Amino acid sequence: MKTLLHFLLFLVLAFVVILLAVLLGDLGAWYFAWLIGTAMIVLVSAAGAALLDTQEEHAEATRTQAQAGRGNRAL
């Protein structure tokens, strides 16, 4: 249900943006592209940050396992 509400919200938002583009005339397409481009930059940046966090967590877990393995061999 939450996904459906998000979809409907974005559908309404897209409709409003397209309506504004029609009302603004020649500049409407530029504003529409600017809004979509800004949203895409934010989403790509957020995805990059999430991937970086995941890589750092994986590297830390690997280091911890390697150190634990060295500790067991010393015994």
HTML snippet that shows the backbone in 3Dmol.js (N, CA, C, O; Angstrom):
<script src="https://3Dmol.org/build/3Dmol-min.js"></script>
<div id="view" style="width:600px;height:400px;position:relative"></div>
<script>
const pdb = `
ATOM      1  N   MET A   1       0.823  -1.187   0.000  1.00  0.00           N
ATOM      2  CA  MET A   1       0.000   0.000   0.000  1.00  0.00           C
ATOM      3  C   MET A   1       0.870   1.256   0.000  1.00  0.00           C
ATOM      4  O   MET A   1       0.551   2.244  -0.661  1.00  0.00           O
ATOM      5  N   LYS A   2       1.978   1.205   0.753  1.00  0.00           N
ATOM      6  CA  LYS A   2       2.878   2.349   0.823  1.00  0.00           C
ATOM      7  C   LYS A   2       3.483   2.648  -0.550  1.00  0.00           C
ATOM      8  O   LYS A   2       3.643   3.808  -0.930  1.00  0.00           O
ATOM      9  N   THR A   3       3.817   1.588  -1.285  1.00  0.00           N
ATOM     10  CA  THR A   3       4.381   1.769  -2.618  1.00  0.00           C
ATOM     11  C   THR A   3       3.367   2.420  -3.548  1.00  0.00           C
ATOM     12  O   THR A   3       3.716   3.287  -4.349  1.00  0.00           O
ATOM     13  N   LEU A   4       2.122   2.003  -3.440  1.00  0.00           N
ATOM     14  CA  LEU A   4       1.071   2.602  -4.261  1.00  0.00           C
ATOM     15  C   LEU A   4       0.912   4.090  -3.952  1.00  0.00           C
ATOM     16  O   LEU A   4       0.744   4.900  -4.864  1.00  0.00           O
ATOM     17  N   LEU A   5       0.962   4.447  -2.681  1.00  0.00           N
ATOM     18  CA  LEU A   5       0.850   5.857  -2.306  1.00  0.00           C
ATOM     19  C   LEU A   5       2.028   6.674  -2.833  1.00  0.00           C
ATOM     20  O   LEU A   5       1.857   7.804  -3.289  1.00  0.00           O
ATOM     21  N   HIS A   6       3.218   6.093  -2.766  1.00  0.00           N
ATOM     22  CA  HIS A   6       4.386   6.784  -3.330  1.00  0.00           C
ATOM     23  C   HIS A   6       4.218   6.973  -4.833  1.00  0.00           C
ATOM     24  O   HIS A   6       4.495   8.047  -5.368  1.00  0.00           O
ATOM     25  N   PHE A   7       3.766   5.930  -5.502  1.00  0.00           N
ATOM     26  CA  PHE A   7       3.552   6.019  -6.944  1.00  0.00           C
ATOM     27  C   PHE A   7       2.544   7.114  -7.276  1.00  0.00           C
ATOM     28  O   PHE A   7       2.770   7.916  -8.182  1.00  0.00           O
ATOM     29  N   LEU A   8       1.450   7.148  -6.554  1.00  0.00           N
ATOM     30  CA  LEU A   8       0.424   8.166  -6.807  1.00  0.00           C
ATOM     31  C   LEU A   8       0.946   9.571  -6.515  1.00  0.00           C
ATOM     32  O   LEU A   8       0.640  10.514  -7.244  1.00  0.00           O
ATOM     33  N   LEU A   9       1.724   9.707  -5.465  1.00  0.00           N
ATOM     34  CA  LEU A   9       2.310  11.009  -5.148  1.00  0.00           C
ATOM     35  C   LEU A   9       3.216  11.490  -6.277  1.00  0.00           C
ATOM     36  O   LEU A   9       3.144  12.647  -6.689  1.00  0.00           O
ATOM     37  N   PHE A  10       4.068  10.596  -6.775  1.00  0.00           N
ATOM     38  CA  PHE A  10       4.976  10.979  -7.856  1.00  0.00           C
ATOM     39  C   PHE A  10       4.221  11.206  -9.164  1.00  0.00           C
ATOM     40  O   PHE A  10       4.627  12.034  -9.979  1.00  0.00           O
ATOM     41  N   LEU A  11       3.130  10.480  -9.366  1.00  0.00           N
ATOM     42  CA  LEU A  11       2.299  10.699 -10.546  1.00  0.00           C
ATOM     43  C   LEU A  11       1.682  12.091 -10.514  1.00  0.00           C
ATOM     44  O   LEU A  11       1.674  12.792 -11.526  1.00  0.00           O
ATOM     45  N   VAL A  12       1.169  12.489  -9.363  1.00  0.00           N
ATOM     46  CA  VAL A  12       0.596  13.830  -9.211  1.00  0.00           C
ATOM     47  C   VAL A  12       1.677  14.890  -9.388  1.00  0.00           C
ATOM     48  O   VAL A  12       1.454  15.910 -10.040  1.00  0.00           O
ATOM     49  N   LEU A  13       2.841  14.648  -8.809  1.00  0.00           N
ATOM     50  CA  LEU A  13       3.949  15.585  -8.955  1.00  0.00           C
ATOM     51  C   LEU A  13       4.360  15.737 -10.420  1.00  0.00           C
ATOM     52  O   LEU A  13       4.597  16.851 -10.887  1.00  0.00           O
ATOM     53  N   ALA A  14       4.442  14.632 -11.135  1.00  0.00           N
ATOM     54  CA  ALA A  14       4.776  14.689 -12.563  1.00  0.00           C
ATOM     55  C   ALA A  14       3.709  15.453 -13.332  1.00  0.00           C
ATOM     56  O   ALA A  14       4.030  16.237 -14.226  1.00  0.00           O
ATOM     57  N   PHE A  15       2.445  15.233 -12.993  1.00  0.00           N
ATOM     58  CA  PHE A  15       1.360  15.952 -13.660  1.00  0.00           C
ATOM     59  C   PHE A  15       1.481  17.451 -13.435  1.00  0.00           C
ATOM     60  O   PHE A  15       1.311  18.236 -14.368  1.00  0.00           O
ATOM     61  N   VAL A  16       1.772  17.850 -12.213  1.00  0.00           N
ATOM     62  CA  VAL A  16       1.924  19.276 -11.898  1.00  0.00           C
ATOM     63  C   VAL A  16       3.096  19.872 -12.666  1.00  0.00           C
ATOM     64  O   VAL A  16       2.997  20.979 -13.195  1.00  0.00           O
ATOM     65  N   VAL A  17       4.194  19.146 -12.726  1.00  0.00           N
ATOM     66  CA  VAL A  17       5.368  19.647 -13.448  1.00  0.00           C
ATOM     67  C   VAL A  17       5.070  19.785 -14.928  1.00  0.00           C
ATOM     68  O   VAL A  17       5.438  20.785 -15.545  1.00  0.00           O
ATOM     69  N   ILE A  18       4.413  18.801 -15.502  1.00  0.00           N
ATOM     70  CA  ILE A  18       4.072  18.883 -16.926  1.00  0.00           C
ATOM     71  C   ILE A  18       3.092  20.019 -17.176  1.00  0.00           C
ATOM     72  O   ILE A  18       3.211  20.728 -18.175  1.00  0.00           O
ATOM     73  N   LEU A  19       2.133  20.200 -16.288  1.00  0.00           N
ATOM     74  CA  LEU A  19       1.188  21.312 -16.415  1.00  0.00           C
ATOM     75  C   LEU A  19       1.931  22.652 -16.368  1.00  0.00           C
ATOM     76  O   LEU A  19       1.656  23.547 -17.167  1.00  0.00           O
ATOM     77  N   LEU A  20       2.858  22.782 -15.444  1.00  0.00           N
ATOM     78  CA  LEU A  20       3.659  24.007 -15.384  1.00  0.00           C
ATOM     79  C   LEU A  20       4.465  24.197 -16.663  1.00  0.00           C
ATOM     80  O   LEU A  20       4.610  25.322 -17.141  1.00  0.00           O
ATOM     81  N   ALA A  21       4.990  23.110 -17.222  1.00  0.00           N
ATOM     82  CA  ALA A  21       5.758  23.203 -18.460  1.00  0.00           C
ATOM     83  C   ALA A  21       4.891  23.726 -19.601  1.00  0.00           C
ATOM     84  O   ALA A  21       5.341  24.531 -20.416  1.00  0.00           O
ATOM     85  N   VAL A  22       3.655  23.263 -19.649  1.00  0.00           N
ATOM     86  CA  VAL A  22       2.745  23.735 -20.698  1.00  0.00           C
ATOM     87  C   VAL A  22       2.422  25.212 -20.491  1.00  0.00           C
ATOM     88  O   VAL A  22       2.385  25.983 -21.451  1.00  0.00           O
ATOM     89  N   LEU A  23       2.192  25.599 -19.259  1.00  0.00           N
ATOM     90  CA  LEU A  23       1.846  26.995 -18.977  1.00  0.00           C
ATOM     91  C   LEU A  23       3.016  27.948 -19.205  1.00  0.00           C
ATOM     92  O   LEU A  23       2.819  29.098 -19.596  1.00  0.00           O
ATOM     93  N   LEU A  24       4.237  27.464 -18.957  1.00  0.00           N
ATOM     94  CA  LEU A  24       5.402  28.327 -19.116  1.00  0.00           C
ATOM     95  C   LEU A  24       5.834  28.480 -20.573  1.00  0.00           C
ATOM     96  O   LEU A  24       6.626  29.367 -20.892  1.00  0.00           O
ATOM     97  N   GLY A  25       5.332  27.644 -21.439  1.00  0.00           N
ATOM     98  CA  GLY A  25       5.657  27.762 -22.862  1.00  0.00           C
ATOM     99  C   GLY A  25       7.034  27.228 -23.164  1.00  0.00           C
ATOM    100  O   GLY A  25       7.374  26.113 -22.767  1.00  0.00           O
ATOM    101  N   ASP A  26       7.846  28.028 -23.876  1.00  0.00           N
ATOM    102  CA  ASP A  26       9.167  27.593 -24.324  1.00  0.00           C
ATOM    103  C   ASP A  26      10.108  27.292 -23.158  1.00  0.00           C
ATOM    104  O   ASP A  26      10.968  26.418 -23.263  1.00  0.00           O
ATOM    105  N   LEU A  27       9.950  28.002 -22.068  1.00  0.00           N
ATOM    106  CA  LEU A  27      10.833  27.767 -20.922  1.00  0.00           C
ATOM    107  C   LEU A  27      10.421  26.542 -20.109  1.00  0.00           C
ATOM    108  O   LEU A  27      11.190  26.058 -19.280  1.00  0.00           O
ATOM    109  N   GLY A  28       9.219  26.047 -20.344  1.00  0.00           N
ATOM    110  CA  GLY A  28       8.722  24.909 -19.583  1.00  0.00           C
ATOM    111  C   GLY A  28       9.593  23.679 -19.703  1.00  0.00           C
ATOM    112  O   GLY A  28       9.860  23.007 -18.707  1.00  0.00           O
ATOM    113  N   ALA A  29      10.038  23.377 -20.901  1.00  0.00           N
ATOM    114  CA  ALA A  29      10.883  22.203 -21.111  1.00  0.00           C
ATOM    115  C   ALA A  29      12.198  22.337 -20.348  1.00  0.00           C
ATOM    116  O   ALA A  29      12.702  21.361 -19.792  1.00  0.00           O
ATOM    117  N   TRP A  30      12.747  23.541 -20.326  1.00  0.00           N
ATOM    118  CA  TRP A  30      14.005  23.743 -19.608  1.00  0.00           C
ATOM    119  C   TRP A  30      13.806  23.529 -18.109  1.00  0.00           C
ATOM    120  O   TRP A  30      14.619  22.864 -17.466  1.00  0.00           O
ATOM    121  N   TYR A  31      12.740  24.081 -17.552  1.00  0.00           N
ATOM    122  CA  TYR A  31      12.472  23.906 -16.121  1.00  0.00           C
ATOM    123  C   TYR A  31      12.206  22.447 -15.783  1.00  0.00           C
ATOM    124  O   TYR A  31      12.662  21.953 -14.751  1.00  0.00           O
ATOM    125  N   PHE A  32      11.464  21.750 -16.653  1.00  0.00           N
ATOM    126  CA  PHE A  32      11.185  20.332 -16.437  1.00  0.00           C
ATOM    127  C   PHE A  32      12.486  19.529 -16.421  1.00  0.00           C
ATOM    128  O   PHE A  32      12.690  18.692 -15.541  1.00  0.00           O
ATOM    129  N   ALA A  33      13.360  19.782 -17.389  1.00  0.00           N
ATOM    130  CA  ALA A  33      14.639  19.073 -17.447  1.00  0.00           C
ATOM    131  C   ALA A  33      15.497  19.407 -16.228  1.00  0.00           C
ATOM    132  O   ALA A  33      16.197  18.542 -15.703  1.00  0.00           O
ATOM    133  N   TRP A  34      15.441  20.647 -15.786  1.00  0.00           N
ATOM    134  CA  TRP A  34      16.220  21.040 -14.609  1.00  0.00           C
ATOM    135  C   TRP A  34      15.738  20.305 -13.373  1.00  0.00           C
ATOM    136  O   TRP A  34      16.553  19.817 -12.590  1.00  0.00           O
ATOM    137  N   LEU A  35      14.429  20.216 -13.184  1.00  0.00           N
ATOM    138  CA  LEU A  35      13.882  19.507 -12.024  1.00  0.00           C
ATOM    139  C   LEU A  35      14.219  18.015 -12.063  1.00  0.00           C
ATOM    140  O   LEU A  35      14.638  17.442 -11.057  1.00  0.00           O
ATOM    141  N   ILE A  36      14.037  17.397 -13.216  1.00  0.00           N
ATOM    142  CA  ILE A  36      14.334  15.971 -13.342  1.00  0.00           C
ATOM    143  C   ILE A  36      15.830  15.728 -13.163  1.00  0.00           C
ATOM    144  O   ILE A  36      16.221  14.767 -12.501  1.00  0.00           O
ATOM    145  N   GLY A  37      16.661  16.573 -13.736  1.00  0.00           N
ATOM    146  CA  GLY A  37      18.108  16.425 -13.603  1.00  0.00           C
ATOM    147  C   GLY A  37      18.570  16.587 -12.167  1.00  0.00           C
ATOM    148  O   GLY A  37      19.428  15.839 -11.698  1.00  0.00           O
ATOM    149  N   THR A  38      18.010  17.549 -11.477  1.00  0.00           N
ATOM    150  CA  THR A  38      18.371  17.750 -10.068  1.00  0.00           C
ATOM    151  C   THR A  38      17.977  16.539  -9.229  1.00  0.00           C
ATOM    152  O   THR A  38      18.745  16.086  -8.380  1.00  0.00           O
ATOM    153  N   ALA A  39      16.782  16.020  -9.472  1.00  0.00           N
ATOM    154  CA  ALA A  39      16.335  14.833  -8.738  1.00  0.00           C
ATOM    155  C   ALA A  39      17.248  13.638  -9.029  1.00  0.00           C
ATOM    156  O   ALA A  39      17.582  12.878  -8.120  1.00  0.00           O
ATOM    157  N   MET A  40      17.646  13.474 -10.276  1.00  0.00           N
ATOM    158  CA  MET A  40      18.520  12.355 -10.633  1.00  0.00           C
ATOM    159  C   MET A  40      19.896  12.493  -9.974  1.00  0.00           C
ATOM    160  O   MET A  40      20.466  11.498  -9.525  1.00  0.00           O
ATOM    161  N   ILE A  41      20.428  13.703  -9.914  1.00  0.00           N
ATOM    162  CA  ILE A  41      21.726  13.914  -9.274  1.00  0.00           C
ATOM    163  C   ILE A  41      21.645  13.552  -7.796  1.00  0.00           C
ATOM    164  O   ILE A  41      22.549  12.912  -7.258  1.00  0.00           O
ATOM    165  N   VAL A  42      20.574  13.956  -7.146  1.00  0.00           N
ATOM    166  CA  VAL A  42      20.398  13.642  -5.730  1.00  0.00           C
ATOM    167  C   VAL A  42      20.289  12.127  -5.530  1.00  0.00           C
ATOM    168  O   VAL A  42      20.908  11.577  -4.619  1.00  0.00           O
ATOM    169  N   LEU A  43      19.510  11.454  -6.372  1.00  0.00           N
ATOM    170  CA  LEU A  43      19.340  10.007  -6.246  1.00  0.00           C
ATOM    171  C   LEU A  43      20.640   9.255  -6.523  1.00  0.00           C
ATOM    172  O   LEU A  43      20.954   8.295  -5.819  1.00  0.00           O
ATOM    173  N   VAL A  44      21.395   9.669  -7.525  1.00  0.00           N
ATOM    174  CA  VAL A  44      22.670   9.017  -7.832  1.00  0.00           C
ATOM    175  C   VAL A  44      23.658   9.239  -6.692  1.00  0.00           C
ATOM    176  O   VAL A  44      24.402   8.325  -6.335  1.00  0.00           O
ATOM    177  N   SER A  45      23.677  10.432  -6.119  1.00  0.00           N
ATOM    178  CA  SER A  45      24.559  10.712  -4.982  1.00  0.00           C
ATOM    179  C   SER A  45      24.192   9.859  -3.774  1.00  0.00           C
ATOM    180  O   SER A  45      25.075   9.336  -3.093  1.00  0.00           O
ATOM    181  N   ALA A  46      22.904   9.715  -3.503  1.00  0.00           N
ATOM    182  CA  ALA A  46      22.461   8.891  -2.379  1.00  0.00           C
ATOM    183  C   ALA A  46      22.824   7.429  -2.603  1.00  0.00           C
ATOM    184  O   ALA A  46      23.246   6.743  -1.673  1.00  0.00           O
ATOM    185  N   ALA A  47      22.662   6.951  -3.832  1.00  0.00           N
ATOM    186  CA  ALA A  47      23.031   5.562  -4.139  1.00  0.00           C
ATOM    187  C   ALA A  47      24.538   5.361  -3.980  1.00  0.00           C
ATOM    188  O   ALA A  47      24.972   4.332  -3.463  1.00  0.00           O
ATOM    189  N   GLY A  48      25.327   6.325  -4.415  1.00  0.00           N
ATOM    190  CA  GLY A  48      26.775   6.239  -4.252  1.00  0.00           C
ATOM    191  C   GLY A  48      27.177   6.216  -2.787  1.00  0.00           C
ATOM    192  O   GLY A  48      28.072   5.465  -2.401  1.00  0.00           O
ATOM    193  N   ALA A  49      26.530   7.023  -1.979  1.00  0.00           N
ATOM    194  CA  ALA A  49      26.833   7.042  -0.543  1.00  0.00           C
ATOM    195  C   ALA A  49      26.462   5.711   0.110  1.00  0.00           C
ATOM    196  O   ALA A  49      27.191   5.212   0.966  1.00  0.00           O
ATOM    197  N   ALA A  50      25.338   5.144  -0.292  1.00  0.00           N
ATOM    198  CA  ALA A  50      24.925   3.845   0.255  1.00  0.00           C
ATOM    199  C   ALA A  50      25.919   2.760  -0.141  1.00  0.00           C
ATOM    200  O   ALA A  50      26.265   1.911   0.681  1.00  0.00           O
ATOM    201  N   LEU A  51      26.378   2.777  -1.382  1.00  0.00           N
ATOM    202  CA  LEU A  51      27.362   1.787  -1.829  1.00  0.00           C
ATOM    203  C   LEU A  51      28.687   1.953  -1.096  1.00  0.00           C
ATOM    204  O   LEU A  51      29.325   0.962  -0.738  1.00  0.00           O
ATOM    205  N   LEU A  52      29.101   3.181  -0.873  1.00  0.00           N
ATOM    206  CA  LEU A  52      30.343   3.425  -0.147  1.00  0.00           C
ATOM    207  C   LEU A  52      30.242   2.906   1.278  1.00  0.00           C
ATOM    208  O   LEU A  52      31.176   2.271   1.768  1.00  0.00           O
ATOM    209  N   ASP A  53      29.138   3.162   1.946  1.00  0.00           N
ATOM    210  CA  ASP A  53      28.942   2.642   3.305  1.00  0.00           C
ATOM    211  C   ASP A  53      28.996   1.122   3.331  1.00  0.00           C
ATOM    212  O   ASP A  53      29.600   0.532   4.227  1.00  0.00           O
ATOM    213  N   THR A  54      28.368   0.491   2.351  1.00  0.00           N
ATOM    214  CA  THR A  54      28.369  -0.973   2.285  1.00  0.00           C
ATOM    215  C   THR A  54      29.779  -1.505   2.060  1.00  0.00           C
ATOM    216  O   THR A  54      30.169  -2.500   2.672  1.00  0.00           O
ATOM    217  N   GLN A  55      30.541  -0.860   1.198  1.00  0.00           N
ATOM    218  CA  GLN A  55      31.917  -1.292   0.949  1.00  0.00           C
ATOM    219  C   GLN A  55      32.777  -1.135   2.196  1.00  0.00           C
ATOM    220  O   GLN A  55      33.594  -2.004   2.502  1.00  0.00           O
ATOM    221  N   GLU A  56      32.596  -0.035   2.912  1.00  0.00           N
ATOM    222  CA  GLU A  56      33.376   0.181   4.136  1.00  0.00           C
ATOM    223  C   GLU A  56      33.015  -0.851   5.207  1.00  0.00           C
ATOM    224  O   GLU A  56      33.895  -1.350   5.908  1.00  0.00           O
ATOM    225  N   GLU A  57      31.735  -1.167   5.333  1.00  0.00           N
ATOM    226  CA  GLU A  57      31.315  -2.186   6.301  1.00  0.00           C
ATOM    227  C   GLU A  57      31.884  -3.553   5.932  1.00  0.00           C
ATOM    228  O   GLU A  57      32.312  -4.307   6.806  1.00  0.00           O
ATOM    229  N   HIS A  58      31.889  -3.872   4.645  1.00  0.00           N
ATOM    230  CA  HIS A  58      32.437  -5.155   4.189  1.00  0.00           C
ATOM    231  C   HIS A  58      33.945  -5.213   4.449  1.00  0.00           C
ATOM    232  O   HIS A  58      34.460  -6.238   4.895  1.00  0.00           O
ATOM    233  N   ALA A  59      34.646  -4.119   4.172  1.00  0.00           N
ATOM    234  CA  ALA A  59      36.096  -4.082   4.403  1.00  0.00           C
ATOM    235  C   ALA A  59      36.411  -4.226   5.889  1.00  0.00           C
ATOM    236  O   ALA A  59      37.361  -4.919   6.256  1.00  0.00           O
ATOM    237  N   GLU A  60      35.631  -3.583   6.741  1.00  0.00           N
ATOM    238  CA  GLU A  60      35.847  -3.683   8.186  1.00  0.00           C
ATOM    239  C   GLU A  60      35.582  -5.108   8.669  1.00  0.00           C
ATOM    240  O   GLU A  60      36.331  -5.632   9.495  1.00  0.00           O
ATOM    241  N   ALA A  61      34.525  -5.736   8.162  1.00  0.00           N
ATOM    242  CA  ALA A  61      34.228  -7.118   8.551  1.00  0.00           C
ATOM    243  C   ALA A  61      35.335  -8.054   8.091  1.00  0.00           C
ATOM    244  O   ALA A  61      35.703  -8.981   8.813  1.00  0.00           O
ATOM    245  N   THR A  62      35.868  -7.825   6.904  1.00  0.00           N
ATOM    246  CA  THR A  62      36.965  -8.656   6.390  1.00  0.00           C
ATOM    247  C   THR A  62      38.211  -8.477   7.245  1.00  0.00           C
ATOM    248  O   THR A  62      38.889  -9.454   7.562  1.00  0.00           O
ATOM    249  N   ARG A  63      38.520  -7.238   7.622  1.00  0.00           N
ATOM    250  CA  ARG A  63      39.683  -6.989   8.490  1.00  0.00           C
ATOM    251  C   ARG A  63      39.517  -7.659   9.848  1.00  0.00           C
ATOM    252  O   ARG A  63      40.468  -8.229  10.383  1.00  0.00           O
ATOM    253  N   THR A  64      38.316  -7.591  10.401  1.00  0.00           N
ATOM    254  CA  THR A  64      38.052  -8.204  11.701  1.00  0.00           C
ATOM    255  C   THR A  64      38.215  -9.719  11.623  1.00  0.00           C
ATOM    256  O   THR A  64      38.796 -10.327  12.522  1.00  0.00           O
ATOM    257  N   GLN A  65      37.711 -10.327  10.565  1.00  0.00           N
ATOM    258  CA  GLN A  65      37.850 -11.769  10.394  1.00  0.00           C
ATOM    259  C   GLN A  65      39.311 -12.167  10.213  1.00  0.00           C
ATOM    260  O   GLN A  65      39.750 -13.185  10.747  1.00  0.00           O
ATOM    261  N   ALA A  66      40.063 -11.367   9.462  1.00  0.00           N
ATOM    262  CA  ALA A  66      41.476 -11.665   9.236  1.00  0.00           C
ATOM    263  C   ALA A  66      42.253 -11.568  10.546  1.00  0.00           C
ATOM    264  O   ALA A  66      43.115 -12.403  10.819  1.00  0.00           O
ATOM    265  N   GLN A  67      41.955 -10.556  11.353  1.00  0.00           N
ATOM    266  CA  GLN A  67      42.650 -10.416  12.638  1.00  0.00           C
ATOM    267  C   GLN A  67      42.270 -11.542  13.584  1.00  0.00           C
ATOM    268  O   GLN A  67      43.118 -12.031  14.331  1.00  0.00           O
ATOM    269  N   ALA A  68      41.011 -11.963  13.566  1.00  0.00           N
ATOM    270  CA  ALA A  68      40.584 -13.076  14.421  1.00  0.00           C
ATOM    271  C   ALA A  68      41.254 -14.368  13.982  1.00  0.00           C
ATOM    272  O   ALA A  68      41.617 -15.197  14.817  1.00  0.00           O
ATOM    273  N   GLY A  69      41.418 -14.542  12.681  1.00  0.00           N
ATOM    274  CA  GLY A  69      42.087 -15.730  12.155  1.00  0.00           C
ATOM    275  C   GLY A  69      43.544 -15.786  12.547  1.00  0.00           C
ATOM    276  O   GLY A  69      44.059 -16.863  12.848  1.00  0.00           O
ATOM    277  N   ARG A  70      44.221 -14.652  12.549  1.00  0.00           N
ATOM    278  CA  ARG A  70      45.626 -14.592  12.963  1.00  0.00           C
ATOM    279  C   ARG A  70      45.758 -14.881  14.458  1.00  0.00           C
ATOM    280  O   ARG A  70      46.724 -15.510  14.890  1.00  0.00           O
ATOM    281  N   GLY A  71      44.790 -14.424  15.239  1.00  0.00           N
ATOM    282  CA  GLY A  71      44.822 -14.647  16.675  1.00  0.00           C
ATOM    283  C   GLY A  71      44.660 -16.125  17.014  1.00  0.00           C
ATOM    284  O   GLY A  71      45.283 -16.616  17.955  1.00  0.00           O
ATOM    285  N   ASN A  72      43.832 -16.832  16.261  1.00  0.00           N
ATOM    286  CA  ASN A  72      43.617 -18.258  16.519  1.00  0.00           C
ATOM    287  C   ASN A  72      44.837 -19.087  16.142  1.00  0.00           C
ATOM    288  O   ASN A  72      45.135 -20.086  16.796  1.00  0.00           O
ATOM    289  N   ARG A  73      45.549 -18.678  15.089  1.00  0.00           N
ATOM    290  CA  ARG A  73      46.742 -19.425  14.674  1.00  0.00           C
ATOM    291  C   ARG A  73      47.877 -19.269  15.661  1.00  0.00           C
ATOM    292  O   ARG A  73      48.714 -20.163  15.793  1.00  0.00           O
ATOM    293  N   ALA A  74      47.918 -18.134  16.363  1.00  0.00           N
ATOM    294  CA  ALA A  74      49.006 -17.908  17.334  1.00  0.00           C
ATOM    295  C   ALA A  74      48.863 -18.831  18.547  1.00  0.00           C
ATOM    296  O   ALA A  74      49.849 -19.116  19.228  1.00  0.00           O
ATOM    297  N   LEU A  75      47.650 -19.294  18.818  1.00  0.00           N
ATOM    298  CA  LEU A  75      47.437 -20.173  19.970  1.00  0.00           C
ATOM    299  C   LEU A  75      47.919 -21.520  19.603  1.00  0.00           C
ATOM    300  O   LEU A  75      47.846 -22.444  20.414  1.00  0.00           O
TER     301      LEU A  75
END
`;
const viewer = $3Dmol.createViewer("view");
viewer.addModel(pdb, "pdb");
viewer.setStyle({}, {cartoon: {color: "spectrum"}});
viewer.zoomTo();
viewer.render();
</script>
